[in-house]
Amino acid sequence: MDSYLSAIAARLAPDQVDMLKRIYEPTVVATPLKDSRRDVCVLPDGEIRSYGRLYGNLMTGEPGVWAYLSSVDGGLSWQKRYAKGKMNACVYFPERDLYIASIDSAESGLGKSGLRVWRSKIGPDDPEPEEILVSEDNYNCAFQPQKAAACDRIWFTAQKREDGDSTDIGFFFSDDFGLTWQTRIIPDPMGFEVVFPHKGLRWSKNSGTEPHVAEIAPGKLMMIIRSATDQFWQCFSEDLGETWSTPEPSTFYGTDTTAYLLRLHDGRTLAFWNNTRPLPEPNHRITQPPVGPFVEQGKGEDAFTNRDAAHVAITEDGGESWIGYRELILNPIRNNADFRYASADKSTRDKSVHQFQAIELPFNKILVSAGQNTASRRLVIFDLDWLYETTRKNDFLRGMEELTTHTFVKSVSGSYIDAIGNGHCAWNRTYSAYMMPDPMGGVFETLSIAKHHDDRLLSDIGGACWNFPMARKGRVTVGFLIREKSARFVLADRWFNPSDAFAATESPFWFELTREDVGDGYHTLEIHFDVEGGKGKVSLDGKPFFGLRMKNPCPTGISYLILQCATDGDSAGFNVKYLEKE
């Protein structure tokens, strides 16, 4: 890894070095040509490539032309190029001057069953790489190979595909750089149980799906597994994958999304995932319009309502604790009233910022490919120091750029792509909060959170969701004005949709204030929280107001403030002037 970091740095002119060093918070640098997972690679000379297709059309079935984005300046700028070979994205192992790519039959277009790797001395442009059979069974969603820090073992993960469905989780490893392979099947303890507020089955794979692995300490591997429960599952190996512990629930929240782990050259590890909670699953037997039988049986999804915020954290102690829990990117089309049809003819059916691939860059930077569909997926660069911040302030000088504010419009659920177009497992959206002139007559705008009935919406609740660096103890300050009835304040350990009626009762801390409680005009609200002590306190305009008791377990810490107008009936709600976490 050190060799390619040096190669990238060596290609940079002095002004490019300065440009890269100036990137701090997540900065979008390009739109990938393919959904994120396995298509970014770095060549020995420091060129970065992101593979995909050009000119494809989902509706007509036109596959398009294999191509890639090329960056020779550390990810600052990108040029489109046609792919010249068959191998495309792969991993270079300098120990053998060898390139290796994991290839499942669906990914390669081989028309063959089984799981394979390609090996090459040429690299991505090789027209005929050496083909090695890893397993005669069909596996999909394969990640690219990785290498152990202190020996020649390489590995990758995938999931078995049987009768059109995903079953066993496979871990594949080689001690001779891909000539021969061994397989380990991960124990299968999972099952999704319907627990209130859910009233129906989610899209559930009993084994979990889309596993990813990284070496989080010398000789110790961590596997993180997508599941239909409210959190990811995890398991560990103390012998570089020979044996594995039984998967168990992790402290990473997230439902039916895919995580990614990246080991850095200094031994730290990054986790990329969607720290998000979906809306409660409804009773599919009575939903209107009706869903297909696969959705009702838990073999398909009605709508992905938790794929609009992507997160990142870092560990310095082999996964014992994590720092950050920060939003890497919010879905650029998260408020789109025509969400179901965005980029309908040009890209994949899913539109989200779930799925990741990341590489380390020089000067403390990370390049991340995140998301699905050209409307949503992005290549992003950020500085690792950004993860170590402990404070954040939002005075709305950038409007609602840092907020999630959407609510959902009633839409057809499920795939139904052949019947109504590109509305795959998605609902249309609209804003549930707005920037509005100060109701007190000031020459500035405030965030207005109100509640007004609209038969077109799934929920009348208005709200906003704001992320800050995760803390187990701290203070959140809100400058606000209640115009009518009440305001709800929620401190959460994950992202909730702002219109979720259960965001409060499923979170560690929450309370409501009425106009009678606080009176006229703007006020300063301070919410002190202490997760370890299981308590908090609230002050209004510098004076003690009341105490708080933690209502739900919080194994990580607080990283979200959720503001809602959830009163009975219509309400002009409240206005927010600024938000701050200290």
Legacy VTK file of the C-alpha trace (Angstrom):
# vtk DataFile Version 3.0
C-alpha trace
ASCII
DATASET POLYDATA
POINTS 582 float
0.000 0.000 0.000
2.836 2.390 0.818
4.141 1.949 -2.729
0.964 3.131 -4.447
0.578 6.052 -2.016
4.059 7.188 -2.952
3.271 6.692 -6.646
0.122 8.841 -6.415
2.008 11.595 -4.586
4.855 11.492 -7.121
2.445 12.275 -9.978
1.159 15.466 -8.386
2.352 18.918 -9.373
2.858 21.391 -6.485
-0.507 23.070 -7.073
-2.257 19.673 -7.131
-0.600 18.745 -3.852
-1.993 21.952 -2.372
-5.474 21.279 -3.817
-5.579 17.779 -2.367
-4.312 18.927 1.022
-7.043 21.598 1.155
-9.841 19.009 0.950
-11.188 18.499 4.459
-14.883 17.712 4.794
-16.377 15.247 2.263
-16.066 16.731 -1.228
-17.667 15.247 -4.352
-15.133 14.840 -7.175
-17.008 12.696 -9.750
-19.959 10.409 -10.518
-18.939 6.742 -10.948
-19.986 4.845 -14.064
-21.293 1.911 -12.020
-22.892 1.225 -8.643
-20.315 1.177 -5.869
-18.866 -2.075 -4.527
-15.819 -3.379 -6.449
-14.968 -1.241 -9.489
-12.287 1.164 -8.200
-8.623 0.168 -8.485
-5.168 1.736 -8.218
-2.331 0.907 -10.620
1.327 0.719 -9.553
2.074 4.055 -11.243
-0.563 5.840 -9.130
-3.364 6.035 -11.719
-6.799 5.514 -10.135
-9.558 3.937 -12.226
-13.296 3.596 -11.585
-14.892 1.120 -13.995
-18.447 0.891 -15.320
-20.417 1.320 -18.517
-21.352 4.153 -20.843
-24.426 4.447 -23.072
-26.427 1.669 -21.435
-30.225 1.839 -21.258
-32.079 -0.054 -18.541
-35.449 0.136 -20.284
-34.308 -1.173 -23.667
-31.771 -3.613 -22.297
-28.843 -1.950 -24.058
-25.791 -3.002 -21.957
-23.590 -0.130 -23.035
-19.823 -0.046 -23.452
-17.278 -0.957 -20.768
-15.364 2.161 -19.785
-13.640 3.766 -16.824
-12.936 7.089 -15.200
-9.211 7.765 -14.919
-7.516 10.074 -12.423
-3.784 10.746 -12.505
-3.890 13.539 -9.911
-4.983 11.741 -6.766
-8.719 11.870 -7.517
-8.924 15.623 -8.100
-10.065 15.262 -11.721
-11.325 12.408 -13.886
-11.364 11.548 -17.602
-13.535 8.978 -19.393
-11.770 6.178 -21.266
-12.987 3.051 -23.030
-11.872 -0.193 -21.380
-9.211 -1.924 -23.464
-9.213 -5.378 -21.927
-11.300 -8.008 -20.179
-10.035 -7.841 -16.606
-11.017 -4.272 -15.687
-11.023 -3.466 -11.941
-8.552 -5.602 -10.005
-6.088 -5.494 -7.113
-2.319 -5.212 -7.613
-0.085 -7.266 -5.320
3.501 -5.945 -5.568
4.872 -9.001 -3.747
4.332 -11.021 -6.960
3.921 -8.197 -9.479
0.459 -9.680 -10.005
-3.092 -8.435 -10.510
-6.071 -10.444 -9.177
-9.838 -9.879 -9.523
-12.680 -11.877 -7.988
-15.312 -12.620 -10.637
-18.774 -14.105 -10.244
-20.663 -15.276 -13.317
-23.117 -12.369 -13.270
-20.325 -9.812 -12.924
-18.129 -11.157 -15.718
-20.758 -11.854 -18.359
-19.075 -15.238 -18.912
-22.316 -17.144 -19.081
-20.698 -19.731 -16.821
-21.703 -21.030 -13.438
-19.375 -20.937 -10.477
-17.086 -18.412 -8.800
-13.700 -17.471 -10.265
-10.712 -15.201 -10.023
-8.683 -13.736 -12.845
-4.888 -13.404 -12.510
-2.703 -11.282 -14.725
0.774 -9.799 -15.070
-0.662 -7.121 -17.393
-3.475 -5.668 -15.276
-6.866 -4.167 -16.097
-6.146 -4.007 -19.851
-5.349 -7.721 -20.142
-7.602 -9.216 -22.891
-7.147 -12.809 -21.649
-6.309 -13.064 -17.935
-5.667 -16.460 -16.391
-8.920 -17.916 -15.069
-8.999 -19.915 -11.813
-12.118 -21.702 -10.556
-12.690 -20.935 -6.860
-16.003 -22.738 -6.377
-18.369 -24.664 -8.641
-21.255 -23.160 -6.688
-22.766 -19.882 -7.825
-21.846 -16.879 -5.687
-22.608 -13.212 -6.280
-21.831 -9.801 -4.761
-18.129 -10.670 -4.564
-15.805 -8.032 -3.147
-12.256 -7.547 -4.409
-9.396 -9.501 -2.770
-7.350 -8.193 0.158
-4.033 -9.293 1.636
-2.974 -9.890 5.230
-0.480 -7.397 6.615
2.184 -9.879 7.735
1.862 -12.872 5.377
0.859 -13.823 1.839
-2.725 -14.855 2.577
-5.334 -13.131 0.411
-9.112 -13.404 0.715
-12.473 -12.168 -0.484
-16.130 -12.727 0.385
-19.309 -13.471 -1.540
-22.731 -15.037 -0.978
-24.128 -18.220 -2.483
-26.891 -17.926 -5.057
-29.426 -20.772 -5.226
-32.778 -20.811 -7.030
-32.613 -17.061 -7.528
-32.078 -16.375 -3.822
-29.021 -15.702 -1.631
-28.101 -18.241 1.026
-24.713 -19.096 2.535
-21.972 -16.563 3.261
-18.640 -17.648 1.786
-15.116 -16.655 2.852
-12.474 -17.648 0.293
-8.736 -17.572 0.972
-5.505 -18.430 -0.818
-1.889 -18.746 0.362
-0.375 -18.868 -3.134
-1.745 -15.643 -4.605
-4.820 -17.146 -6.152
-3.647 -20.428 -7.678
-5.567 -22.545 -5.151
-8.419 -21.593 -2.827
-10.096 -22.810 0.331
-13.673 -22.021 1.362
-15.232 -21.400 4.748
-19.026 -21.156 5.125
-20.044 -18.840 7.949
-22.481 -20.264 10.545
-26.096 -19.262 9.982
-27.902 -18.128 13.151
-30.117 -15.464 11.671
-33.809 -15.013 11.243
-35.965 -11.931 11.075
-38.684 -11.737 13.705
-41.505 -9.242 13.278
-41.422 -7.015 16.375
-43.497 -3.876 16.876
-43.442 -1.225 15.468
-42.929 -3.533 12.473
-46.119 -5.274 11.369
-44.823 -7.224 8.384
-41.791 -9.071 7.060
-38.853 -7.271 5.528
-36.823 -8.562 2.628
-35.005 -11.155 4.702
-32.117 -13.524 3.916
-31.746 -15.874 6.870
-27.980 -16.099 6.374
-27.477 -12.385 6.014
-25.945 -11.050 2.820
-23.117 -9.058 1.243
-20.443 -9.726 3.880
-17.231 -7.709 3.984
-14.007 -8.446 5.858
-10.951 -6.497 6.991
-7.948 -7.227 9.186
-8.689 -4.979 12.151
-5.748 -6.147 14.281
-2.688 -8.308 13.452
-4.071 -11.705 12.451
-7.641 -10.797 13.456
-10.370 -10.482 10.849
-13.746 -8.821 11.309
-16.707 -9.644 9.073
-19.705 -7.321 8.937
-22.928 -8.716 7.469
-26.033 -7.089 6.018
-29.272 -8.254 7.634
-33.002 -7.538 7.710
-32.859 -6.793 11.427
-32.298 -3.306 12.826
-28.526 -3.794 12.974
-25.642 -5.366 11.119
-24.292 -8.697 12.329
-20.618 -9.437 12.868
-18.230 -12.323 13.408
-14.479 -12.647 13.944
-11.556 -14.870 13.085
-8.374 -14.990 15.158
-6.502 -17.144 12.605
-6.901 -15.148 9.352
-10.079 -16.905 8.332
-9.426 -20.569 9.129
-12.213 -20.534 11.717
-14.970 -18.044 12.496
-17.087 -17.157 15.487
-20.847 -17.440 15.216
-22.324 -14.171 13.888
-23.961 -11.947 16.477
-25.615 -8.514 16.449
-23.095 -5.684 16.175
-23.226 -2.133 17.498
-23.597 -0.895 13.915
-27.226 -0.036 13.251
-28.552 -0.445 9.721
-31.134 -2.522 7.868
-30.816 -4.193 4.446
-27.789 -2.114 3.475
-24.172 -3.066 2.763
-21.158 -2.108 4.862
-17.473 -1.816 3.900
-14.312 -1.989 6.022
-10.990 -0.407 5.012
-7.719 -1.104 6.799
-5.319 1.845 6.627
-1.547 1.515 6.268
-1.058 2.638 9.896
-3.330 -0.129 11.248
-6.470 1.907 11.863
-9.718 0.725 10.242
-12.559 2.681 8.671
-16.171 1.489 8.585
-18.579 2.745 5.920
-22.260 1.951 6.388
-25.763 3.413 6.557
-26.393 4.197 10.227
-30.095 4.466 9.486
-33.454 3.197 10.648
-36.178 2.464 8.063
-39.803 3.348 8.589
-41.726 0.580 10.396
-42.678 -2.220 8.040
-46.466 -2.183 7.434
-48.923 -5.052 7.316
-48.558 -5.964 3.654
-51.847 -7.849 3.557
-53.790 -4.603 3.814
-51.512 -2.009 2.144
-52.925 -0.060 -0.776
-51.966 -0.210 -3.557
-51.238 -3.896 -2.875
-47.728 -5.304 -2.971
-46.643 -8.410 -4.821
-46.540 -11.817 -3.087
-42.721 -11.739 -2.780
-42.944 -8.617 -0.626
-45.666 -10.078 1.578
-43.591 -13.259 2.082
-40.398 -11.362 2.944
-38.658 -12.308 -0.313
-38.685 -8.755 -1.653
-38.880 -5.181 -0.390
-41.727 -2.653 -0.519
-39.529 0.468 -0.308
-36.033 1.308 0.916
-36.673 4.191 3.300
-33.238 4.173 4.960
-30.733 4.575 2.122
-30.423 8.356 1.987
-27.580 8.900 4.468
-24.133 7.256 4.374
-21.829 7.193 7.397
-18.199 6.638 8.317
-16.334 5.905 11.571
-12.773 4.947 12.503
-11.252 2.617 15.101
-7.775 2.802 16.600
-8.101 -0.235 18.875
-9.090 -3.110 16.613
-12.817 -2.410 16.703
-13.206 -2.096 20.464
-14.409 1.491 20.018
-15.269 3.706 17.058
-14.959 7.456 16.474
-17.017 9.682 14.201
-20.361 8.234 13.082
-20.466 11.154 10.670
-22.548 11.596 7.540
-20.251 11.036 4.582
-22.887 11.997 2.039
-26.637 12.579 1.865
-28.538 11.391 -1.189
-28.516 14.309 -3.681
-32.098 13.480 -4.755
-33.444 12.661 -1.275
-36.226 15.274 -1.562
-37.158 14.525 -5.176
-40.933 14.456 -5.776
-40.193 12.381 -8.912
-37.732 10.113 -7.087
-39.067 6.880 -8.581
-38.294 7.955 -12.119
-35.019 9.848 -11.672
-32.475 8.574 -14.215
-34.991 5.895 -15.205
-33.530 5.045 -18.591
-29.811 5.394 -17.946
-28.868 3.508 -14.835
-29.699 0.899 -12.212
-33.127 0.744 -10.609
-31.951 1.467 -7.061
-31.245 5.102 -6.202
-29.335 5.472 -2.959
-26.084 6.191 -1.151
-25.761 2.614 0.118
-22.855 0.347 -0.983
-19.244 1.481 -0.730
-15.684 1.004 -1.850
-12.791 3.070 -0.493
-9.043 3.511 -0.959
-6.439 5.449 0.967
-4.853 8.529 -0.642
-1.727 10.496 0.294
-1.822 13.387 2.761
-4.330 11.798 5.158
-7.133 11.616 2.567
-9.636 8.887 1.692
-11.388 8.357 -1.646
-14.825 6.720 -1.382
-17.177 5.444 -4.046
-20.690 5.415 -2.575
-24.172 4.755 -3.838
-26.306 3.454 -6.673
-27.632 5.065 -9.868
-26.125 8.047 -11.677
-28.621 10.298 -9.893
-27.220 9.397 -6.468
-23.824 7.677 -6.516
-20.700 9.779 -6.067
-16.920 9.671 -5.677
-15.986 11.609 -2.541
-12.696 12.643 -0.903
-12.349 13.590 2.775
-9.604 14.132 5.356
-9.285 11.658 8.226
-8.951 14.526 10.718
-12.554 15.471 9.899
-13.637 12.259 11.660
-11.983 13.404 14.885
-13.966 16.621 15.217
-16.110 16.804 18.351
-18.271 19.868 17.614
-20.556 21.043 14.828
-22.724 24.100 14.231
-25.434 24.809 11.683
-26.649 28.393 11.310
-28.424 27.605 8.008
-26.149 29.873 5.959
-25.984 26.850 3.630
-29.726 26.334 3.823
-30.804 22.732 4.377
-27.715 21.215 2.759
-26.705 19.478 6.006
-30.198 18.252 6.903
-32.543 15.432 6.045
-36.036 16.898 5.786
-37.956 14.693 3.363
-41.203 12.881 3.943
-42.743 10.280 1.655
-45.494 10.659 -0.931
-47.850 7.715 -1.342
-46.472 5.589 -4.168
-46.725 2.102 -5.627
-44.596 -0.251 -3.515
-42.240 -2.994 -4.599
-40.466 -3.428 -7.933
-43.216 -3.466 -10.568
-40.663 -2.202 -13.055
-42.320 -3.773 -16.084
-45.671 -2.218 -15.209
-44.875 1.356 -14.242
-41.236 2.121 -15.053
-38.217 2.591 -12.862
-39.902 2.820 -9.458
-37.957 -0.031 -7.897
-38.596 -0.371 -4.135
-38.900 3.403 -3.773
-41.408 6.079 -2.871
-41.535 9.655 -4.075
-40.748 12.388 -1.573
-41.204 16.017 -0.684
-39.925 18.425 1.979
-41.372 18.283 5.485
-39.491 21.442 6.590
-38.603 24.666 4.761
-36.379 27.700 5.014
-38.781 30.607 5.695
-38.478 34.319 6.599
-38.211 34.999 10.327
-41.810 35.167 11.654
-40.668 37.851 14.145
-39.726 40.177 11.280
-35.952 39.748 11.337
-34.106 40.046 8.032
-32.997 36.410 7.973
-34.446 32.985 7.331
-35.136 30.200 9.778
-35.986 26.528 9.468
-39.777 26.141 9.699
-41.066 22.805 10.989
-44.858 22.514 10.869
-47.616 19.909 10.484
-50.434 20.140 7.963
-52.658 17.319 6.773
-52.146 16.197 3.184
-53.842 13.043 1.881
-50.980 12.570 -0.577
-48.426 11.926 2.195
-47.703 8.809 4.226
-47.229 10.993 7.317
-48.213 14.549 8.257
-45.335 14.894 10.717
-42.900 17.646 9.795
-39.306 17.293 10.812
-35.570 17.613 10.294
-32.693 15.244 11.069
-29.202 16.652 11.829
-25.974 14.703 12.332
-22.995 15.629 14.518
-19.845 13.780 15.694
-20.835 10.901 17.955
-20.376 11.499 21.700
-21.243 9.599 24.856
-21.459 12.828 26.792
-22.077 16.334 25.515
-24.415 19.237 24.926
-26.720 20.160 22.061
-27.990 23.743 21.798
-31.008 24.879 19.772
-32.149 28.425 19.090
-35.893 28.161 18.492
-39.313 29.825 18.552
-42.568 27.911 19.070
-45.332 29.471 16.997
-48.160 27.070 17.808
-48.758 24.034 19.990
-45.530 22.070 20.532
-42.058 21.046 19.415
-40.468 17.600 19.811
-36.725 17.152 20.459
-35.056 13.753 20.001
-31.443 12.742 20.663
-30.729 9.572 18.669
-27.902 7.152 17.972
-28.841 6.775 14.293
-30.637 8.464 11.410
-34.430 8.385 11.348
-36.680 9.693 8.642
-37.956 13.056 9.967
-41.581 11.971 9.512
-41.173 8.700 11.448
-43.773 8.607 14.232
-41.559 6.181 16.211
-38.310 8.162 16.030
-38.801 9.442 19.572
-39.910 6.262 21.315
-37.116 4.226 19.689
-34.357 6.695 20.694
-32.359 7.208 23.924
-33.670 10.689 24.830
-36.700 12.724 23.805
-39.152 15.305 25.133
-41.702 17.875 23.954
-42.145 21.544 24.783
-45.340 23.547 24.298
-45.757 27.210 23.573
-47.136 27.564 27.098
-43.941 26.025 28.498
-41.590 28.526 26.889
-43.665 31.613 26.036
-43.204 34.063 23.168
-40.075 34.856 21.195
-36.837 33.022 20.562
-35.248 30.863 23.237
-32.009 29.011 23.757
-32.451 25.350 24.648
-29.501 23.368 26.017
-29.770 19.559 26.133
-27.031 17.897 28.192
-26.708 14.126 27.760
-24.661 11.425 29.431
-25.058 7.971 27.891
-22.880 6.224 30.464
-24.887 7.716 33.307
-28.148 7.110 31.462
-29.389 10.615 32.123
-29.463 14.209 30.930
-30.794 17.649 31.766
-32.430 20.500 29.907
-31.877 24.233 30.398
-33.915 27.063 28.903
-32.286 30.468 28.432
-29.504 29.493 30.805
-31.787 28.308 33.622
-32.324 24.659 34.696
-35.603 23.319 33.346
-35.916 19.535 33.919
-33.973 16.284 33.932
-33.954 13.400 31.467
-33.690 9.637 31.826
-32.405 7.495 28.969
-35.346 5.526 27.588
-33.535 3.044 25.310
-30.103 1.401 25.367
-27.319 3.291 23.591
-24.210 1.107 23.100
-22.398 3.706 20.989
-23.330 7.324 21.674
-25.490 10.191 20.463
-24.950 11.436 16.908
-28.313 12.893 15.841
-30.766 15.602 16.771
-34.232 15.058 15.338
-36.754 17.902 15.453
-40.432 17.137 14.830
-43.796 18.814 14.809
-45.882 15.788 15.754
-48.800 17.382 17.605
-52.431 16.401 17.133
-54.001 18.211 14.210
-52.476 20.971 12.121
-49.924 23.339 13.604
-47.721 26.199 12.452
-45.108 24.416 14.558
-41.792 26.037 15.384
-38.856 27.816 13.802
-35.179 27.059 14.347
-32.458 29.699 14.129
-29.351 27.569 14.745
-28.132 24.182 15.950
-24.907 23.422 17.798
-23.261 20.393 19.331
-20.461 20.938 21.894
LINES 1 583
582 0 1 2 3 4 5 6 7 8 9 10 11 12 13 14 15 16 17 18 19 20 21 22 23 24 25 26 27 28 29 30 31 32 33 34 35 36 37 38 39 40 41 42 43 44 45 46 47 48 49 50 51 52 53 54 55 56 57 58 59 60 61 62 63 64 65 66 67 68 69 70 71 72 73 74 75 76 77 78 79 80 81 82 83 84 85 86 87 88 89 90 91 92 93 94 95 96 97 98 99 100 101 102 103 104 105 106 107 108 109 110 111 112 113 114 115 116 117 118 119 120 121 122 123 124 125 126 127 128 129 130 131 132 133 134 135 136 137 138 139 140 141 142 143 144 145 146 147 148 149 150 151 152 153 154 155 156 157 158 159 160 161 162 163 164 165 166 167 168 169 170 171 172 173 174 175 176 177 178 179 180 181 182 183 184 185 186 187 188 189 190 191 192 193 194 195 196 197 198 199 200 201 202 203 204 205 206 207 208 209 210 211 212 213 214 215 216 217 218 219 220 221 222 223 224 225 226 227 228 229 230 231 232 233 234 235 236 237 238 239 240 241 242 243 244 245 246 247 248 249 250 251 252 253 254 255 256 257 258 259 260 261 262 263 264 265 266 267 268 269 270 271 272 273 274 275 276 277 278 279 280 281 282 283 284 285 286 287 288 289 290 291 292 293 294 295 296 297 298 299 300 301 302 303 304 305 306 307 308 309 310 311 312 313 314 315 316 317 318 319 320 321 322 323 324 325 326 327 328 329 330 331 332 333 334 335 336 337 338 339 340 341 342 343 344 345 346 347 348 349 350 351 352 353 354 355 356 357 358 359 360 361 362 363 364 365 366 367 368 369 370 371 372 373 374 375 376 377 378 379 380 381 382 383 384 385 386 387 388 389 390 391 392 393 394 395 396 397 398 399 400 401 402 403 404 405 406 407 408 409 410 411 412 413 414 415 416 417 418 419 420 421 422 423 424 425 426 427 428 429 430 431 432 433 434 435 436 437 438 439 440 441 442 443 444 445 446 447 448 449 450 451 452 453 454 455 456 457 458 459 460 461 462 463 464 465 466 467 468 469 470 471 472 473 474 475 476 477 478 479 480 481 482 483 484 485 486 487 488 489 490 491 492 493 494 495 496 497 498 499 500 501 502 503 504 505 506 507 508 509 510 511 512 513 514 515 516 517 518 519 520 521 522 523 524 525 526 527 528 529 530 531 532 533 534 535 536 537 538 539 540 541 542 543 544 545 546 547 548 549 550 551 552 553 554 555 556 557 558 559 560 561 562 563 564 565 566 567 568 569 570 571 572 573 574 575 576 577 578 579 580 581
